[in-house]
Amino acid sequence: MDIRPNNIVRMIQMGMKEAVLRSSAIWLCVSCETCGTRCPNDIDIGVLMDTLREMSIKEGVHPKEKNIHLLHEAFIQSIKRGGRVHEATMLIDYKLRSKDFFTDLVSGMVLFLKGKIPLFPKFIKGRKEIKRIFERCQK
């Protein structure tokens, strides 16, 4: 990360919106919740980073990392479809969006053959509710 999460929060407080939206940090955060768990001010950094990614997309601010926004879009589409991430369809979606068909192909096949990437998705029971949440967010 080019900027630590606590510094992202400080930059937001200081009105440095453009610098925050252009940072690599908002795209490299995997929402592991480690910093949020340790935050003395109970800031949910994962939610904050996701909000900043959505703001960046909405405002047309392109990240430094090539195609990382396409991975984010494929991730969100996977959630919209099944209520949870299905790695195989998410990766296919990403590969089609990025037109980068061969990068990580060997390691992906190894993971698939080891059963780490299931072929068929498992859908949650509340898929209609997930769809409604996304629809409300679009308004």
C-alpha positions in Angstrom: 0.0 0.0 0.0 1.2 3.5 -0.8 -0.8 5.0 2.1 -1.5 3.3 5.4 -5.2 3.1 6.4 -4.8 5.5 9.3 -3.3 8.1 6.9 -6.2 7.6 4.5 -8.6 8.5 7.3 -6.4 11.6 8.1 -6.3 12.6 4.5 -10.1 12.4 4.3 -10.4 14.6 7.3 -8.0 17.1 5.6 -10.1 17.2 2.5 -7.5 15.5 0.3 -10.2 13.6 -1.7 -8.3 13.5 -5.1 -5.2 12.1 -3.5 -7.2 9.5 -1.6 -9.1 8.4 -4.7 -5.9 8.1 -6.8 -4.1 6.1 -4.1 -3.3 2.4 -4.6 -4.3 1.7 -1.0 -8.0 1.8 -1.6 -7.6 -0.9 -4.3 -5.1 -3.1 -2.5 -7.2 -3.3 0.7 -8.6 -6.8 0.9 -11.0 -6.0 3.7 -9.4 -8.5 6.1 -10.7 -6.3 9.0 -7.3 -6.4 10.8 -6.9 -2.6 11.0 -10.6 -2.1 11.8 -10.4 -4.6 14.6 -7.4 -2.7 16.0 -8.7 0.8 15.4 -9.1 2.7 18.7 -11.9 4.8 17.1 -13.9 1.7 15.9 -13.7 2.9 12.2 -14.7 0.1 9.9 -11.8 0.5 7.4 -13.1 -2.3 5.1 -16.3 -0.4 4.5 -14.5 2.9 4.2 -12.1 1.4 1.5 -15.1 -0.1 -0.4 -16.9 3.3 -0.3 -13.7 5.0 -1.6 -13.4 2.4 -4.5 -17.1 3.1 -5.4 -16.5 6.9 -5.3 -13.4 6.5 -7.5 -15.4 4.5 -10.1 -18.3 6.9 -10.0 -16.0 9.9 -10.4 -14.0 8.3 -13.2 -10.7 8.3 -11.2 -8.5 5.6 -12.6 -6.3 3.6 -10.3 -2.5 3.2 -10.9 -2.8 -0.6 -11.0 -3.8 -1.8 -14.4 -7.2 -3.5 -14.5 -7.7 -3.6 -10.7 -11.0 -1.8 -11.1 -12.1 -4.5 -13.5 -11.4 -7.1 -10.8 -13.5 -5.1 -8.4 -16.4 -4.9 -10.9 -16.2 -8.7 -11.5 -16.2 -9.2 -7.7 -19.3 -7.0 -7.3 -21.1 -8.8 -10.1 -20.4 -12.1 -8.5 -22.0 -10.9 -5.3 -25.0 -9.6 -7.2 -25.5 -12.9 -9.0 -25.3 -15.3 -6.1 -25.1 -13.3 -2.9 -21.5 -14.5 -2.4 -18.3 -14.7 -4.5 -17.9 -17.6 -6.8 -14.3 -17.5 -7.8 -14.6 -19.3 -11.2 -17.3 -17.1 -12.6 -15.7 -14.0 -11.1 -12.3 -14.9 -12.7 -14.0 -15.6 -16.1 -15.8 -12.3 -15.9 -12.5 -10.5 -15.0 -10.6 -12.2 -17.8 -13.3 -11.2 -20.3 -13.3 -7.6 -19.1 -9.5 -7.2 -19.0 -8.8 -9.3 -22.1 -5.8 -10.7 -20.2 -6.5 -14.4 -20.8 -3.2 -16.0 -20.0 -1.8 -14.3 -16.9 -2.1 -16.7 -13.9 -3.6 -19.4 -16.1 -1.2 -22.1 -14.8 -1.7 -21.2 -11.1 -5.5 -21.0 -11.7 -5.6 -24.4 -13.1 -3.5 -25.8 -10.2 -6.0 -24.3 -7.8 -8.9 -25.7 -9.7 -7.4 -29.2 -9.9 -6.8 -29.1 -6.1 -10.5 -28.3 -5.6 -9.8 -24.8 -4.4 -12.0 -23.2 -7.0 -15.3 -24.9 -7.2 -16.9 -25.4 -10.6 -20.4 -24.6 -9.6 -21.6 -21.7 -7.5 -23.4 -22.0 -4.2 -26.2 -19.4 -3.9 -27.5 -18.0 -0.7 -31.1 -18.2 0.2 -31.7 -14.4 0.3 -30.6 -13.6 -3.3 -33.7 -11.5 -3.8 -32.8 -9.3 -0.8 -29.2 -8.9 -2.1 -30.7 -7.8 -5.5 -32.9 -5.3 -3.7 -30.0 -3.9 -1.8 -28.0 -3.3 -5.0 -31.1 -1.7 -6.6 -31.5 0.7 -3.7 -27.9 1.6 -3.9 -28.2 2.6 -7.6 -30.9 5.2 -6.8 
